[in-house]
Amino acid sequence: MNYRLTESPSPQEKDEIFRELLRYNLAHLENKDARDLAIFLEDESGNKTAGLIGDTHGNWLEVEYLWVSEKMRGRKIGTELVQKAESFAMERGCKYVFLNTFGFQAPRFYEKLGYVEKFVLKEYPISGTRHYYTKSLVK
């Protein structure tokens, strides 16, 4: 057997490792129903001006991406997107939300929405910070 180091794994190699890990994980998870969730704000021409991408899995909504275009910021659109995602996740039976954000992005934004910081990854990638949050959807 040989170790092979590469700085450019092929899409097929990445997929192979992902599929093997997924196969192992699914054998051990009690809920195998991860479902995508996306909400977009589009202008009259269908151009996206904001969006949230995530997924729900069991009790959890994971927000992967939240973006609001520069021209739309300051209008509470980010808040509306997060609240819509939370509501949709609750309809799917979720009780909690997990997300992360860079220090220069939106830590205070999420805290204002009731998110609780659980962990900070310092010196990421070099001198920045990455903040990890959760929120309970159960009142």
C-alpha positions as CSV (number, residue, x, y, z in Angstrom):
1,M,0.0,0.0,0.0
2,N,1.1,3.5,-0.7
3,Y,0.1,7.0,0.5
4,R,-0.4,9.5,-2.2
5,L,-0.5,13.2,-1.5
6,T,-2.1,15.5,-4.0
7,E,-3.0,19.2,-4.0
8,S,-5.6,18.6,-6.7
9,P,-7.9,15.7,-6.0
10,S,-10.2,15.0,-8.9
11,P,-14.0,15.4,-8.4
12,Q,-14.3,11.6,-8.7
13,E,-11.8,11.1,-5.8
14,K,-13.6,13.6,-3.6
15,D,-16.9,12.0,-4.4
16,E,-15.5,8.5,-3.7
17,I,-14.3,9.5,-0.2
18,F,-17.6,11.4,0.5
19,R,-19.7,8.4,-0.6
20,E,-17.7,6.0,1.6
21,L,-18.0,8.3,4.6
22,L,-21.7,8.8,3.9
23,R,-22.3,5.1,3.7
24,Y,-20.6,4.6,7.1
25,N,-22.5,7.5,8.7
26,L,-25.9,6.4,7.4
27,A,-25.4,3.0,9.0
28,H,-25.1,4.8,12.4
29,L,-27.5,7.7,12.2
30,E,-31.1,7.2,13.4
31,N,-32.3,9.8,10.9
32,K,-31.2,9.6,7.3
33,D,-33.5,12.2,5.9
34,A,-31.3,15.3,5.3
35,R,-33.3,17.7,3.1
36,D,-32.1,20.9,1.4
37,L,-33.7,24.2,2.1
38,A,-33.2,27.4,0.1
39,I,-34.9,30.8,0.1
40,F,-34.2,33.5,-2.5
41,L,-35.2,37.1,-2.9
42,E,-35.3,37.9,-6.6
43,D,-35.9,41.2,-8.4
44,E,-38.5,41.6,-11.2
45,S,-36.0,40.1,-13.7
46,G,-35.4,37.0,-11.7
47,N,-31.9,38.1,-10.5
48,K,-31.1,37.0,-7.0
49,T,-30.6,39.9,-4.6
50,A,-30.4,37.8,-1.4
51,G,-30.5,34.1,-0.4
52,L,-30.2,31.5,2.3
53,I,-29.0,28.0,1.7
54,G,-29.1,25.2,4.2
55,D,-30.5,21.8,5.1
56,T,-32.6,20.2,7.7
57,H,-31.6,16.9,9.3
58,G,-33.6,15.4,12.2
59,N,-33.9,18.0,14.9
60,W,-31.5,20.5,13.2
61,L,-31.5,23.2,10.6
62,E,-28.0,24.0,9.4
63,V,-27.6,27.4,7.7
64,E,-24.7,27.0,5.3
65,Y,-24.9,30.4,3.5
66,L,-26.7,33.7,4.0
67,W,-26.0,36.5,1.5
68,V,-27.7,39.9,0.9
69,S,-26.4,42.0,-1.9
70,E,-24.8,45.3,-1.0
71,K,-27.7,47.4,-2.4
72,M,-30.3,45.5,-0.3
73,R,-28.5,45.6,3.0
74,G,-30.0,47.5,5.9
75,R,-33.6,46.6,5.0
76,K,-34.0,43.6,7.4
77,I,-33.8,41.2,4.5
78,G,-31.3,39.0,6.3
79,T,-33.5,38.9,9.3
80,E,-36.5,37.9,7.2
81,L,-34.6,35.2,5.4
82,V,-33.4,33.7,8.7
83,Q,-36.8,33.8,10.3
84,K,-38.4,32.2,7.2
85,A,-35.8,29.4,7.3
86,E,-36.5,28.9,11.0
87,S,-40.2,28.7,10.4
88,F,-39.8,26.3,7.5
89,A,-37.4,24.2,9.6
90,M,-40.0,24.0,12.5
91,E,-42.6,22.8,10.0
92,R,-40.1,20.0,9.2
93,G,-39.9,19.2,12.9
94,C,-36.6,20.9,13.7
95,K,-35.9,22.1,17.2
96,Y,-32.5,23.8,16.8
97,V,-30.3,25.8,14.3
98,F,-26.6,25.6,13.8
99,L,-24.5,28.1,11.7
100,N,-21.1,29.7,11.5
101,T,-19.9,33.1,10.4
102,F,-16.6,34.9,10.1
103,G,-15.8,37.7,12.5
104,F,-16.0,40.3,9.7
105,Q,-19.4,39.0,8.6
106,A,-22.3,38.8,11.1
107,P,-21.7,37.7,14.7
108,R,-23.7,40.6,16.2
109,F,-26.5,40.1,13.6
110,Y,-27.0,36.5,14.7
111,E,-26.7,37.4,18.4
112,K,-29.5,39.9,17.9
113,L,-31.6,37.1,16.5
114,G,-31.1,35.0,19.6
115,Y,-28.2,32.8,18.5
116,V,-25.8,31.8,21.2
117,E,-22.1,31.5,20.5
118,K,-20.7,28.1,21.3
119,F,-17.2,28.2,19.9
120,V,-14.8,30.6,18.3
121,L,-12.1,29.4,16.0
122,K,-9.2,31.9,16.4
123,E,-6.5,32.6,13.9
124,Y,-8.7,31.4,11.1
125,P,-7.5,31.3,8.4
126,I,-4.6,33.3,9.7
127,S,-5.6,36.3,11.8
128,G,-9.4,36.2,11.7
129,T,-12.1,34.4,13.7
130,R,-14.9,32.1,12.8
131,H,-17.9,32.0,15.2
132,Y,-20.1,29.0,15.7
133,Y,-23.7,29.5,16.9
134,T,-26.8,27.5,17.9
135,K,-30.3,28.6,18.6
136,S,-33.2,26.7,20.1
137,L,-36.5,26.9,18.1
138,V,-38.4,25.5,21.0
139,K,-40.1,28.2,23.1
